[in-house]
Amino acid sequence: MRLYQTNQGIAREDNDGDLALLDIPHPRIVDLLGDTGTDPRRAPIRARLSKTDAVLLAPTSSEATLIIVGANYRSHIDEAGLQVPQRAAGLPVPATVVGAPFAPIILPAEAPTMVDYEGEVAVLIGRAGRDIPVGSGGNTSPA
């Protein structure tokens, strides 16, 4: 199941490829993921719209912080002539850097020709934690 953040609320992609706007009390995906009592697969639908007509937004909260990890692909490290780091290093960035799907990419004025590509993986952590043992449980139900 794919969920989308739209300007009209949270939508689920149905089998026909169209979006079903969910009739749920959560305006944002991050709020929905923190609610174990609401199942988006079974949520009532308040409207339908074509994915091509939908205004898709980034599925992040503007209050969130992302941790990005650089130099994590060996081929990219070699291509850039960098040394392989001893361990991964994270850099916190505001979630506002995440662009909406299909939105234009705005190149930085400081380095407009130094744009590079890289595949990324995102993990959304819904609440604060510390010293959490591996396999300690939590909400592992699929969204």
GUMI-797669 format. One record per residue (C-alpha): residue in one letter; chain; x negated, y negated, z. Coordinates in Angstrom, 3 decimals, always signed. Each point is the difference from the previous one (the first is absolute). Layout:
BEGIN
<r res="a" chain="A" c1="X" c2="Y" c3="Z"/>
...
This chain:
BEGIN
<r res="m" chain="A" c1="+0.000" c2="+0.000" c3="+0.000"/>
<r res="r" chain="A" c1="-1.239" c2="-3.458" c3="-0.854"/>
<r res="l" chain="A" c1="+0.999" c2="-3.059" c3="+1.966"/>
<r res="y" chain="A" c1="-0.283" c2="-3.536" c3="-1.338"/>
<r res="q" chain="A" c1="+0.023" c2="-3.346" c3="+1.726"/>
<r res="t" chain="A" c1="+2.176" c2="-2.319" c3="-2.070"/>
<r res="n" chain="A" c1="+1.180" c2="-3.555" c3="+0.444"/>
<r res="q" chain="A" c1="+3.410" c2="+1.516" c3="+0.833"/>
<r res="g" chain="A" c1="-1.228" c2="+2.487" c3="+2.602"/>
<r res="i" chain="A" c1="-1.322" c2="+3.546" c3="+0.028"/>
<r res="a" chain="A" c1="+0.794" c2="+2.189" c3="-2.983"/>
<r res="r" chain="A" c1="-0.407" c2="+3.700" c3="-0.697"/>
<r res="e" chain="A" c1="-0.767" c2="+1.261" c3="-3.479"/>
<r res="d" chain="A" c1="+2.588" c2="+2.545" c3="-1.054"/>
<r res="n" chain="A" c1="-0.380" c2="+2.836" c3="-2.512"/>
<r res="d" chain="A" c1="+1.198" c2="-2.191" c3="-2.859"/>
<r res="g" chain="A" c1="-2.847" c2="-2.473" c3="+0.609"/>
<r res="d" chain="A" c1="+2.300" c2="-2.753" c3="+1.191"/>
<r res="l" chain="A" c1="-0.201" c2="-1.494" c3="+3.475"/>
<r res="a" chain="A" c1="+2.568" c2="+0.482" c3="+2.725"/>
<r res="l" chain="A" c1="+0.035" c2="-2.920" c3="+2.438"/>
<r res="l" chain="A" c1="+0.394" c2="+1.515" c3="+3.421"/>
<r res="d" chain="A" c1="+2.617" c2="-1.150" c3="+2.472"/>
<r res="i" chain="A" c1="-2.212" c2="+0.124" c3="+3.077"/>
<r res="p" chain="A" c1="-0.768" c2="-2.506" c3="+2.770"/>
<r res="h" chain="A" c1="-3.639" c2="-0.371" c3="-1.044"/>
<r res="p" chain="A" c1="-1.045" c2="-2.779" c3="-2.387"/>
<r res="r" chain="A" c1="-3.550" c2="+1.317" c3="-0.486"/>
<r res="i" chain="A" c1="-1.568" c2="+3.395" c3="-0.602"/>
<r res="v" chain="A" c1="-2.330" c2="-0.441" c3="+2.983"/>
<r res="d" chain="A" c1="+3.068" c2="-0.344" c3="+2.236"/>
<r res="l" chain="A" c1="+1.614" c2="+3.093" c3="-1.497"/>
<r res="l" chain="A" c1="-3.108" c2="+2.124" c3="+0.540"/>
<r res="g" chain="A" c1="+0.068" c2="-0.825" c3="+3.700"/>
<r res="d" chain="A" c1="+3.569" c2="+1.292" c3="+0.357"/>
<r res="t" chain="A" c1="+0.138" c2="+3.774" c3="+0.345"/>
<r res="g" chain="A" c1="+3.813" c2="-0.086" c3="+0.084"/>
<r res="t" chain="A" c1="+0.511" c2="-1.329" c3="-3.531"/>
<r res="d" chain="A" c1="-0.582" c2="+2.399" c3="-2.879"/>
<r res="p" chain="A" c1="-0.298" c2="-1.884" c3="-3.306"/>
<r res="r" chain="A" c1="+0.837" c2="+3.201" c3="-1.904"/>
<r res="r" chain="A" c1="+3.472" c2="+0.016" c3="+1.551"/>
<r res="a" chain="A" c1="+0.562" c2="-3.740" c3="+0.470"/>
<r res="p" chain="A" c1="+3.145" c2="-1.500" c3="-1.515"/>
<r res="i" chain="A" c1="-0.432" c2="-1.951" c3="-3.227"/>
<r res="r" chain="A" c1="+1.294" c2="-3.589" c3="-0.191"/>
<r res="a" chain="A" c1="-0.927" c2="-0.682" c3="-3.628"/>
<r res="r" chain="A" c1="-1.907" c2="+1.383" c3="-2.968"/>
<r res="l" chain="A" c1="-2.342" c2="-1.780" c3="-2.337"/>
<r res="s" chain="A" c1="-2.324" c2="+0.783" c3="-2.823"/>
<r res="k" chain="A" c1="-3.653" c2="+0.182" c3="+0.956"/>
<r res="t" chain="A" c1="-0.785" c2="-2.313" c3="-2.905"/>
<r res="d" chain="A" c1="+2.402" c2="-2.634" c3="+1.383"/>
<r res="a" chain="A" c1="-1.167" c2="+0.306" c3="+3.619"/>
<r res="v" chain="A" c1="-2.341" c2="-2.541" c3="+1.534"/>
<r res="l" chain="A" c1="-2.539" c2="+2.234" c3="+1.726"/>
<r res="l" chain="A" c1="-2.008" c2="-1.313" c3="+2.934"/>
<r res="a" chain="A" c1="-3.104" c2="+1.259" c3="+1.790"/>
<r res="p" chain="A" c1="+1.047" c2="+2.597" c3="+2.613"/>
<r res="t" chain="A" c1="-2.019" c2="-1.619" c3="+2.778"/>
<r res="s" chain="A" c1="+0.776" c2="-2.331" c3="+2.836"/>
<r res="s" chain="A" c1="-1.568" c2="-3.445" c3="-0.190"/>
<r res="e" chain="A" c1="-0.919" c2="+0.393" c3="+3.675"/>
<r res="a" chain="A" c1="-1.965" c2="+3.194" c3="-0.649"/>
<r res="t" chain="A" c1="-3.745" c2="+0.371" c3="-0.269"/>
<r res="l" chain="A" c1="-1.577" c2="+2.357" c3="-2.507"/>
<r res="i" chain="A" c1="-3.331" c2="+1.649" c3="+0.552"/>
<r res="i" chain="A" c1="-1.850" c2="+0.364" c3="-3.275"/>
<r res="v" chain="A" c1="-3.005" c2="+2.248" c3="-0.392"/>
<r res="g" chain="A" c1="-2.668" c2="-0.850" c3="-2.538"/>
<r res="a" chain="A" c1="-2.682" c2="+2.151" c3="-1.597"/>
<r res="n" chain="A" c1="+2.007" c2="+3.182" c3="+0.382"/>
<r res="y" chain="A" c1="-0.371" c2="+1.441" c3="-3.520"/>
<r res="r" chain="A" c1="-3.400" c2="+1.463" c3="-0.850"/>
<r res="s" chain="A" c1="+0.295" c2="-0.794" c3="-3.711"/>
<r res="h" chain="A" c1="+0.887" c2="-3.619" c3="+0.790"/>
<r res="i" chain="A" c1="-2.901" c2="-0.269" c3="+2.460"/>
<r res="d" chain="A" c1="-2.404" c2="+1.330" c3="-2.640"/>
<r res="e" chain="A" c1="+1.454" c2="-2.269" c3="-2.707"/>
<r res="a" chain="A" c1="-0.463" c2="-3.070" c3="+2.206"/>
<r res="g" chain="A" c1="-3.540" c2="+1.040" c3="+1.007"/>
<r res="l" chain="A" c1="+0.912" c2="+0.082" c3="+3.685"/>
<r res="q" chain="A" c1="-1.312" c2="+2.243" c3="+2.735"/>
<r res="v" chain="A" c1="+2.327" c2="+2.659" c3="+1.377"/>
<r res="p" chain="A" c1="+1.177" c2="-1.233" c3="+3.406"/>
<r res="q" chain="A" c1="-0.590" c2="+2.147" c3="+3.068"/>
<r res="r" chain="A" c1="+3.690" c2="-0.309" c3="+0.935"/>
<r res="a" chain="A" c1="+3.097" c2="-1.686" c3="-1.313"/>
<r res="a" chain="A" c1="+0.384" c2="-3.644" c3="+0.901"/>
<r res="g" chain="A" c1="+3.410" c2="-1.604" c3="+0.178"/>
<r res="l" chain="A" c1="+0.882" c2="-3.606" c3="-0.626"/>
<r res="p" chain="A" c1="+3.310" c2="-1.436" c3="+1.257"/>
<r res="v" chain="A" c1="+1.986" c2="-2.066" c3="-2.491"/>
<r res="p" chain="A" c1="+3.510" c2="-1.465" c3="+0.241"/>
<r res="a" chain="A" c1="+2.742" c2="+2.007" c3="-1.687"/>
<r res="t" chain="A" c1="+0.858" c2="-3.082" c3="-2.038"/>
<r res="v" chain="A" c1="-2.802" c2="+1.057" c3="-2.384"/>
<r res="v" chain="A" c1="+2.206" c2="+2.869" c3="-1.227"/>
<r res="g" chain="A" c1="+1.672" c2="-0.957" c3="-3.244"/>
<r res="a" chain="A" c1="+3.467" c2="+0.981" c3="-1.076"/>
<r res="p" chain="A" c1="+0.366" c2="+2.648" c3="-2.703"/>
<r res="f" chain="A" c1="-0.357" c2="-1.509" c3="-3.490"/>
<r res="a" chain="A" c1="-0.916" c2="-3.425" c3="+1.424"/>
<r res="p" chain="A" c1="-2.863" c2="-1.837" c3="-1.670"/>
<r res="i" chain="A" c1="-3.415" c2="+0.521" c3="+1.538"/>
<r res="i" chain="A" c1="-1.429" c2="-3.337" c3="+1.028"/>
<r res="l" chain="A" c1="-3.743" c2="-0.104" c3="-0.471"/>
<r res="p" chain="A" c1="-2.068" c2="-1.845" c3="+2.611"/>
<r res="a" chain="A" c1="-1.294" c2="-3.399" c3="-1.098"/>
<r res="e" chain="A" c1="-3.348" c2="+0.816" c3="+1.641"/>
<r res="a" chain="A" c1="-0.628" c2="+3.024" c3="-2.220"/>
<r res="p" chain="A" c1="+2.507" c2="+0.184" c3="-2.873"/>
<r res="t" chain="A" c1="-2.166" c2="+2.351" c3="-2.077"/>
<r res="m" chain="A" c1="-1.054" c2="+2.331" c3="+2.804"/>
<r res="v" chain="A" c1="+3.165" c2="+2.064" c3="+0.192"/>
<r res="d" chain="A" c1="-0.423" c2="+3.730" c3="+0.445"/>
<r res="y" chain="A" c1="+2.285" c2="+2.979" c3="+0.261"/>
<r res="e" chain="A" c1="+0.173" c2="+2.616" c3="+2.695"/>
<r res="g" chain="A" c1="+2.525" c2="+2.627" c3="+1.004"/>
<r res="e" chain="A" c1="+1.404" c2="-0.520" c3="+3.463"/>
<r res="v" chain="A" c1="+1.914" c2="+1.931" c3="+2.602"/>
<r res="a" chain="A" c1="+2.267" c2="-1.756" c3="+2.485"/>
<r res="v" chain="A" c1="+1.107" c2="+1.229" c3="+3.394"/>
<r res="l" chain="A" c1="+2.727" c2="-1.792" c3="+1.892"/>
<r res="i" chain="A" c1="-0.257" c2="+0.235" c3="+3.770"/>
<r res="g" chain="A" c1="+3.203" c2="-1.111" c3="+1.650"/>
<r res="r" chain="A" c1="-1.169" c2="-0.627" c3="+3.540"/>
<r res="a" chain="A" c1="-3.094" c2="-0.675" c3="+2.000"/>
<r res="g" chain="A" c1="-1.994" c2="+2.912" c3="+1.324"/>
<r res="r" chain="A" c1="-3.277" c2="+0.818" c3="+1.635"/>
<r res="d" chain="A" c1="-1.912" c2="+3.220" c3="+0.632"/>
<r res="i" chain="A" c1="+2.771" c2="+2.055" c3="-1.576"/>
<r res="p" chain="A" c1="-1.023" c2="+3.667" c3="-0.142"/>
<r res="v" chain="A" c1="+0.141" c2="+1.756" c3="-3.358"/>
<r res="g" chain="A" c1="+3.223" c2="+1.963" c3="-0.417"/>
<r res="s" chain="A" c1="+1.739" c2="-1.846" c3="+2.829"/>
<r res="g" chain="A" c1="+3.276" c2="-0.121" c3="-1.895"/>
<r res="g" chain="A" c1="+1.879" c2="-3.150" c3="-0.824"/>
<r res="n" chain="A" c1="+2.466" c2="-0.492" c3="-2.785"/>
<r res="t" chain="A" c1="-1.098" c2="+2.371" c3="-2.729"/>
<r res="s" chain="A" c1="+3.295" c2="+0.156" c3="-1.851"/>
<r res="p" chain="A" c1="-0.256" c2="-0.977" c3="-3.674"/>
<r res="a" chain="A" c1="+1.427" c2="-3.394" c3="-0.900"/>
